[in-house]
């Protein structure tokens, strides 16, 4: 599976739903995170689209229309690691509650 992470300005964040409603994009794995939730001092929302190459490419076309930026591979990897760490932390917390 391939993925891409897009950086969307907070003032444009309502437009994210328009992209995610696309038939092809909606069938991909989608994760959104506010930059502040990842301890990043930016006024943006990160959207990770993971799935087929066609789905990611379609998302890129749609995000381009709203002036969102696709992160470089290096930037995307850094954000992806933060998202993974946050998800793992949440899973451990749930395990402690129900464990």
PEDAWO-V82494 format. One record per residue. RES is the residue in three letters. PHI is phi in degrees with one decimal (999 if undefined). OMEGA is omega in radians with two decimals (NA if undefined). BURIAL is + if it has 24 or more other ideal C-beta (glycine too) atoms within 12 Angstrom, else -. Layout:
res->{RES & RES}
phi->{PHI & PHI}
omega->{OMEGA & OMEGA}
burial->{BURIAL & BURIAL}
This chain:
res->{UNK & UNK & UNK & UNK & UNK & UNK & UNK & UNK & UNK & UNK & UNK & UNK & UNK & UNK & UNK & UNK & UNK & UNK & UNK & UNK & UNK & UNK & UNK & UNK & UNK & UNK & UNK & UNK & UNK & UNK & UNK & UNK & UNK & UNK & UNK & UNK & UNK & UNK & UNK & UNK & UNK & UNK & UNK & UNK & UNK & UNK & UNK & UNK & UNK & UNK & UNK & UNK & UNK & UNK & UNK & UNK & UNK & UNK & UNK & UNK & UNK & UNK & UNK & UNK & UNK & UNK & UNK & UNK & UNK & UNK & UNK & UNK & UNK & UNK & UNK & UNK & UNK & UNK & UNK & UNK & UNK & UNK & UNK & UNK & UNK & UNK & UNK & UNK & UNK & UNK & UNK & UNK & UNK & UNK & UNK & UNK & UNK & UNK & UNK}
phi->{999 & -107.4 & -145.8 & -142.7 & -119.3 & -112.8 & -105.0 & -116.8 & -61.8 & -54.4 & -67.0 & -102.0 & -63.7 & -67.7 & -77.4 & -58.0 & -58.5 & -61.9 & -68.3 & -71.2 & -81.5 & -58.6 & -55.6 & -70.5 & -65.2 & -64.2 & -88.3 & -96.2 & -81.3 & -124.5 & -130.0 & -122.1 & -143.3 & -72.7 & -56.2 & -63.2 & -68.2 & -102.2 & 60.1 & -114.8 & -88.4 & -139.2 & -98.1 & -138.4 & -119.8 & -100.8 & -122.8 & -102.6 & -113.5 & -128.0 & 161.3 & -76.7 & -61.1 & -64.6 & -64.8 & -66.5 & -63.6 & -64.1 & -60.3 & -60.9 & -60.2 & -69.1 & -68.1 & -60.7 & -62.8 & -107.0 & 62.5 & -80.9 & -108.1 & -80.8 & -73.2 & -64.4 & -56.5 & -65.5 & -63.8 & -62.5 & -62.8 & -62.7 & -67.2 & -61.3 & -62.6 & -66.2 & -63.8 & -60.9 & -61.8 & -65.7 & -64.1 & -64.9 & -62.2 & -66.2 & -65.2 & -64.3 & -61.7 & -66.9 & -63.2 & -67.7 & -71.3 & -98.0 & -73.2}
omega->{3.10 & 3.08 & 3.04 & 3.08 & -3.10 & 3.12 & -3.09 & 3.09 & -3.09 & -3.11 & 3.10 & -3.01 & 3.10 & -3.14 & -3.13 & -3.12 & 3.12 & 3.12 & -3.05 & 3.11 & 3.10 & -3.06 & -3.11 & -3.12 & -3.09 & 3.12 & 3.11 & 3.03 & -3.03 & 3.09 & 3.05 & 3.10 & 3.00 & -3.12 & -3.12 & 3.11 & 3.12 & -3.11 & 3.09 & -3.07 & 3.10 & 3.13 & -3.07 & 3.02 & 3.09 & 3.11 & 3.12 & 3.08 & -3.11 & 3.13 & -3.10 & 3.11 & 3.13 & -3.14 & 3.13 & 3.13 & 3.12 & 3.10 & 3.14 & 3.10 & -3.09 & 3.12 & 3.12 & 3.14 & -3.14 & 3.07 & 3.03 & -3.07 & 3.00 & -3.12 & 3.05 & -3.13 & -3.12 & 3.13 & -3.13 & 3.13 & 3.12 & 3.14 & 3.14 & 3.10 & 3.12 & 3.10 & 3.13 & -3.13 & 3.13 & 3.12 & 3.12 & 3.11 & 3.12 & 3.12 & 3.10 & 3.11 & 3.11 & 3.12 & 3.12 & 3.14 & -3.06 & -3.06 & NA}
burial->{- & - & + & + & + & + & + & + & - & - & - & - & + & - & - & + & - & - & + & + & - & + & - & - & + & - & - & + & - & + & + & + & + & + & + & - & - & + & - & - & - & - & - & + & + & + & + & + & + & + & - & - & - & - & + & + & - & + & + & + & - & + & + & - & - & + & - & + & + & + & + & - & - & - & - & + & - & - & + & + & - & + & + & - & - & - & - & - & - & - & - & - & - & - & - & - & - & - & -}
